[in-house]
Amino acid sequence: MSQLETEDFENDGIVIPAYLEKVYWWAYVRPWAVRLFEREWLVNLILWGFYRPLRDLTLGAMGARIAGRTLKISCCYGRLEPMLAARVKAGGGTLDLIDVAPEQLKNAKRKLAPFIAEGVVRLHHRNAVDIGFADGTFDRALIFFLPHEQPEDVRRQTFAEAFRVVKPGGTIYVVEFGKPRWWHPLKYIWHTPLYVLEPFAPSSWNTPLATFLPRAGLDCDIQIKNVFGDFYQLVTITTPGA
């Protein structure tokens, strides 16, 4: 399945979740959505100028040379994935990228073609709540602005799967919205549009991310780097050791 041709992404029996089709058809599911949003300047604009800083902060945390096996749970727009693949290649590792939307995988295949040809990157059509890999397969996982797009029960299942497939003592990196400080102007400006366009996102503001982790993150080492008045956060989770 890892080297599927694009047409196979649509004919393997894996369906787009109902919530994704209903809420995010305009952003991720349709071919024209990919053509529209696959512009890093646009993604940077949507994130109020913080896509690139968050991208670079994440890559810096993961290191210049990334060895072993890395999993990225869901695709994203912009240059994060090619830049991550370059660091994985430099470290002699491999990168597995999963997504449930065929159009996202087709887009990733275009962006990552050289790394796929070299065997550094493998694409998989899979749902985040059923990743399909064996327990403890990966040294680390990256989840970049996915949880706020999921209903809370799906979010919990995604984290449960991430914990399952990452080795004991491995690392899970999560980039997400945080809880803005009371004085943050975007807390009030962005609140209504967020409810309309991304109805699952407000709980990312109001509920600590650890709440959604298995056992609420008990026994994990959780480090949080807040960005832009806590509007965004990079959460680095070291899973309990063996």
Secondary structure, DSSP 4 states (H G I P E B T S, - for coil): -TT--GGGGGSSS----HHHHHHHIIIIISHHHHHHH--HHHHHHHTTT-HHHHHHHHHHHH-SS--SEEEEES--SSSHHHHHHHHHHHTT-EEEEEES-HHHHHHHHHHTHHHHHTTSEEEEE-BTTB--PPTT-EEEEEEES-GGGS-HHHHHHHHHHHHHHEEEEEEEEEEEE----TT-THHHHTHHHHHHH-TTTHHHHHS-GGGGSGGGGTT-EEEEEEETTTTEEEEEEEPPP-
